[in-house]
């Protein structure tokens, strides 16, 4: 019999991995669509909300050291190294051993 708590943890991990994959693909898409004027992220409201929330959470964690974290994360239409760095915080850690 499968432990229900383990099943919930597993499903949560799968969901987090799917979200990270989605955000990574969206980030890759924005970096590859440099020919379009403006920021295409704003055309997809749900994607914009998610990407902006990543920057917001990152800002909450680091604003005491880097006051412009949110602006840096959102700069260049979320194509900056700051956004990629913030996104890494949401990648699940792979346990060793």
Phi and psi restraints in degrees (value plus and minus 20) as a CYANA .aco file:
   2 UNK   PHI    -103.7   -63.7
   2 UNK   PSI     113.5   153.5
   3 UNK   PHI     -87.9   -47.9
   3 UNK   PSI     104.8   144.8
   4 UNK   PHI     -80.0   -40.0
   4 UNK   PSI     -55.1   -15.1
   5 UNK   PHI     -86.0   -46.0
   5 UNK   PSI     -59.8   -19.8
   6 UNK   PHI     -86.6   -46.6
   6 UNK   PSI     -57.7   -17.7
   7 UNK   PHI     -83.2   -43.2
   7 UNK   PSI     -63.7   -23.7
   8 UNK   PHI     -83.3   -43.3
   8 UNK   PSI     -64.1   -24.1
   9 UNK   PHI     -81.5   -41.5
   9 UNK   PSI     -61.6   -21.6
  10 UNK   PHI     -83.1   -43.1
  10 UNK   PSI     -66.4   -26.4
  11 UNK   PHI     -84.9   -44.9
  11 UNK   PSI     -57.8   -17.8
  12 UNK   PHI     -82.2   -42.2
  12 UNK   PSI     -63.4   -23.4
  13 UNK   PHI     -83.0   -43.0
  13 UNK   PSI     -61.3   -21.3
  14 UNK   PHI     -83.4   -43.4
  14 UNK   PSI     -63.0   -23.0
  15 UNK   PHI     -82.8   -42.8
  15 UNK   PSI     -64.3   -24.3
  16 UNK   PHI     -81.7   -41.7
  16 UNK   PSI     -63.1   -23.1
  17 UNK   PHI     -83.9   -43.9
  17 UNK   PSI     -58.8   -18.8
  18 UNK   PHI     -84.7   -44.7
  18 UNK   PSI     -62.4   -22.4
  19 UNK   PHI     -83.1   -43.1
  19 UNK   PSI     -63.1   -23.1
  20 UNK   PHI     -84.3   -44.3
  20 UNK   PSI     -62.2   -22.2
  21 UNK   PHI     -81.3   -41.3
  21 UNK   PSI     -63.4   -23.4
  22 UNK   PHI     -81.2   -41.2
  22 UNK   PSI     -67.1   -27.1
  23 UNK   PHI     -85.7   -45.7
  23 UNK   PSI     -59.2   -19.2
  24 UNK   PHI     -83.5   -43.5
  24 UNK   PSI     -64.1   -24.1
  25 UNK   PHI     -83.7   -43.7
  25 UNK   PSI     -58.5   -18.5
  26 UNK   PHI     -84.9   -44.9
  26 UNK   PSI     -60.4   -20.4
  27 UNK   PHI     -84.4   -44.4
  27 UNK   PSI     -62.8   -22.8
  28 UNK   PHI     -83.4   -43.4
  28 UNK   PSI     -58.1   -18.1
  29 UNK   PHI     -82.9   -42.9
  29 UNK   PSI     -64.3   -24.3
  30 UNK   PHI     -87.2   -47.2
  30 UNK   PSI     -51.8   -11.8
  31 UNK   PHI     -95.2   -55.2
  31 UNK   PSI     -42.3    -2.3
  32 UNK   PHI    -114.7   -74.7
  32 UNK   PSI     -24.6    15.4
  33 UNK   PHI    -131.1   -91.1
  33 UNK   PSI      32.2    72.2
  34 UNK   PHI     -97.1   -57.1
  34 UNK   PSI     -31.8     8.2
  35 UNK   PHI     -97.3   -57.3
  35 UNK   PSI     -38.8     1.2
  36 UNK   PHI    -101.5   -61.5
  36 UNK   PSI     113.8   153.8
  37 UNK   PHI     -93.3   -53.3
  37 UNK   PSI     130.4   170.4
  38 UNK   PHI      57.6    97.6
  38 UNK   PSI    -187.9  -147.9
  39 UNK   PHI    -132.8   -92.8
  39 UNK   PSI      90.7   130.7
  40 UNK   PHI     -88.5   -48.5
  40 UNK   PSI     -38.2     1.8
  41 UNK   PHI     -79.4   -39.4
  41 UNK   PSI     -55.8   -15.8
  42 UNK   PHI     -88.5   -48.5
  42 UNK   PSI     -35.3     4.7
  43 UNK   PHI     -95.0   -55.0
  43 UNK   PSI     -42.7    -2.7
  44 UNK   PHI    -131.8   -91.8
  44 UNK   PSI      77.1   117.1
  45 UNK   PHI     -78.0   -38.0
  45 UNK   PSI     -63.5   -23.5
  46 UNK   PHI     -86.0   -46.0
  46 UNK   PSI     -62.3   -22.3
  47 UNK   PHI     -83.6   -43.6
  47 UNK   PSI     -62.5   -22.5
  48 UNK   PHI     -81.1   -41.1
  48 UNK   PSI     -62.5   -22.5
  49 UNK   PHI     -80.9   -40.9
  49 UNK   PSI     -64.6   -24.6
  50 UNK   PHI     -85.4   -45.4
  50 UNK   PSI     -67.4   -27.4
  51 UNK   PHI     -86.2   -46.2
  51 UNK   PSI     -57.9   -17.9
  52 UNK   PHI     -86.8   -46.8
  52 UNK   PSI     -56.5   -16.5
  53 UNK   PHI     -85.6   -45.6
  53 UNK   PSI     -57.2   -17.2
  54 UNK   PHI     -77.6   -37.6
  54 UNK   PSI     -65.9   -25.9
  55 UNK   PHI     -86.0   -46.0
  55 UNK   PSI     -57.7   -17.7
  56 UNK   PHI     -84.0   -44.0
  56 UNK   PSI     -66.0   -26.0
  57 UNK   PHI     -84.7   -44.7
  57 UNK   PSI     -62.4   -22.4
  58 UNK   PHI     -80.8   -40.8
  58 UNK   PSI     -62.1   -22.1
  59 UNK   PHI     -81.6   -41.6
  59 UNK   PSI     -61.7   -21.7
  60 UNK   PHI     -82.0   -42.0
  60 UNK   PSI     -53.0   -13.0
  61 UNK   PHI     -98.9   -58.9
  61 UNK   PSI     -52.7   -12.7
  62 UNK   PHI    -140.8  -100.8
  62 UNK   PSI     -17.3    22.7
  63 UNK   PHI     -84.4   -44.4
  63 UNK   PSI     -43.7    -3.7
  64 UNK   PHI     -89.2   -49.2
  64 UNK   PSI     -48.0    -8.0
  65 UNK   PHI    -115.7   -75.7
  65 UNK   PSI     -59.5   -19.5
  66 UNK   PHI    -148.8  -108.8
  66 UNK   PSI      71.1   111.1
  67 UNK   PHI     -80.4   -40.4
  67 UNK   PSI     -41.6    -1.6
  68 UNK   PHI    -120.0   -80.0
  68 UNK   PSI       3.9    43.9
  69 UNK   PHI     -75.4   -35.4
  69 UNK   PSI     -67.5   -27.5
  70 UNK   PHI     -84.3   -44.3
  70 UNK   PSI     -65.0   -25.0
  71 UNK   PHI     -85.2   -45.2
  71 UNK   PSI     -61.6   -21.6
  72 UNK   PHI     -84.0   -44.0
  72 UNK   PSI     -59.3   -19.3
  73 UNK   PHI     -83.9   -43.9
  73 UNK   PSI     -60.8   -20.8
  74 UNK   PHI    -103.0   -63.0
  74 UNK   PSI     -31.0     9.0
  75 UNK   PHI     -82.4   -42.4
  75 UNK   PSI     134.9   174.9
  76 UNK   PHI      34.2    74.2
  76 UNK   PSI      21.3    61.3
  77 UNK   PHI      37.1    77.1
  77 UNK   PSI      25.4    65.4
  78 UNK   PHI      44.4    84.4
  78 UNK   PSI       2.1    42.1
  79 UNK   PHI    -117.2   -77.2
  79 UNK   PSI     -20.7    19.3
  80 UNK   PHI     -94.2   -54.2
  80 UNK   PSI     141.0   181.0
  81 UNK   PHI     -84.5   -44.5
  81 UNK   PSI     -45.1    -5.1
  82 UNK   PHI     -86.1   -46.1
  82 UNK   PSI     -61.0   -21.0
  83 UNK   PHI     -84.8   -44.8
  83 UNK   PSI     -64.0   -24.0
  84 UNK   PHI     -80.4   -40.4
  84 UNK   PSI     -60.7   -20.7
  85 UNK   PHI     -85.0   -45.0
  85 UNK   PSI     -63.4   -23.4
  86 UNK   PHI     -83.8   -43.8
  86 UNK   PSI     -59.7   -19.7
  87 UNK   PHI     -82.3   -42.3
  87 UNK   PSI     -52.5   -12.5
  88 UNK   PHI     -81.7   -41.7
  88 UNK   PSI     -47.0    -7.0
  89 UNK   PHI     -86.4   -46.4
  89 UNK   PSI     -39.8     0.2
  90 UNK   PHI    -119.1   -79.1
  90 UNK   PSI     -20.4    19.6
  91 UNK   PHI     -95.4   -55.4
  91 UNK   PSI     110.8   150.8
  92 UNK   PHI     -83.5   -43.5
  92 UNK   PSI     120.6   160.6
  93 UNK   PHI    -100.7   -60.7
  93 UNK   PSI     118.2   158.2
  94 UNK   PHI    -111.7   -71.7
  94 UNK   PSI      97.8   137.8
  95 UNK   PHI     -87.5   -47.5
  95 UNK   PSI     122.9   162.9
  96 UNK   PHI    -110.8   -70.8
  96 UNK   PSI     123.8   163.8
